[in-house]
Amino acid sequence: MKNITKKELNRIAKEYGYDPQYLEDQVLDWESDGIRVDAQDLEDYCANSDI
């Protein structure tokens, strides 16, 4: 998780009702596929139920 701190991830998870570990796993999967994800991207994905 190069572009997202644990604090940001936990805040987003709490705000949108996701499990923090699930979101971290998603971000790590995207990064392993070469997709850069920052906190704003993750928040947008959660807000739009794109996860």
C-alpha positions as CSV (number, residue, x, y, z in Angstrom):
1,M,0.0,0.0,0.0
2,K,2.3,2.6,-1.3
3,N,-0.1,5.6,-1.6
4,I,-2.5,4.9,1.3
5,T,-1.8,5.0,5.0
6,K,-3.4,2.6,7.5
7,K,-5.1,5.6,9.1
8,E,-6.7,6.6,5.8
9,L,-7.7,3.1,5.0
10,N,-9.3,2.6,8.5
11,R,-11.2,5.9,8.1
12,I,-12.5,5.0,4.7
13,A,-13.5,1.5,5.9
14,K,-15.4,2.8,8.9
15,E,-17.1,5.6,6.9
16,Y,-18.4,3.2,4.2
17,G,-18.9,0.1,6.3
18,Y,-16.1,-2.1,4.9
19,D,-13.7,-4.4,6.7
20,P,-10.3,-2.7,6.7
21,Q,-8.5,-6.0,6.0
22,Y,-10.8,-6.5,2.9
23,L,-9.9,-3.0,1.6
24,E,-6.2,-3.6,2.2
25,D,-6.3,-6.8,0.3
26,Q,-8.1,-5.1,-2.6
27,V,-5.5,-2.3,-2.7
28,L,-2.7,-4.8,-2.6
29,D,-4.3,-6.9,-5.4
30,W,-4.6,-3.7,-7.6
31,E,-1.0,-2.7,-6.9
32,S,0.2,-6.1,-7.8
33,D,-1.6,-5.7,-11.1
34,G,0.2,-2.4,-11.6
35,I,-2.8,-0.2,-10.7
36,R,-1.9,2.8,-8.6
37,V,-4.5,3.6,-5.9
38,D,-4.5,6.5,-3.6
39,A,-6.9,7.3,-0.7
40,Q,-9.1,9.4,-2.9
41,D,-9.4,6.6,-5.5
42,L,-10.3,4.1,-2.7
43,E,-12.8,6.4,-1.2
44,D,-14.5,7.0,-4.7
45,Y,-14.6,3.2,-5.2
46,C,-16.3,2.7,-1.8
47,A,-18.7,5.6,-2.3
48,N,-19.8,4.2,-5.7
49,S,-19.9,0.6,-4.5
50,D,-17.3,-0.3,-7.2
51,I,-15.5,-2.8,-4.9
